[in-house]
Amino acid sequence: VMAAAAGAASPADKERFICIYPAYLNNKKTIAEGRRIPIDKAVENPTSTEIQDVCAAVGFNVLLEKNKMYPREWNRDMQYRGRVRIQLKQDDGNPCLPQFPTRKSVMLYAAETIPKLKTRTQKMGGSDQSLQQGEGGKKGKGKKKK
């Protein structure tokens, strides 16, 4: 019976898409609170829409689930809601995009790309003071040049 059930859910089914919650990429969270990537690679308060944008742009089959909540997220604000489902693998089990073989590779890519989004760069450009005050902003800038 299990084999039949496993066969029915191919990687192309929506249920088999990987889930990425904004908490996974949030540098304001600890590992215990749900961050899944190194803090120096993480982003400040990413939103599910931003994750969806960068993943769709690189060519993933993406699904945004607006009203899903990360179980460990205590804050019920809309800003913290949402979950992105991404088709990582094709029916035959091969990655859809060869440069992203694992869910971690997708998370790291998203975290690296979100700060470069137009919505992010415009916000930063408007207030120069916040950049000087926060050393975090500078650190991020230096890393990106690699």
Secondary structure, 3 states (H helix, E strand, C coil): CHHHHHHHCCCCCHHHCEEECHHHHECCCCCCCCCCCCCCCCECCCCHHHHHHHHHHHCCCEEEECCCCCCCCCCCCHHHCCEEEECCECCCCCECCCCCCCHHHHHHHHHHHHHHCHHHHHHHHHCHHHHHHCHHHHHHHHHHCC
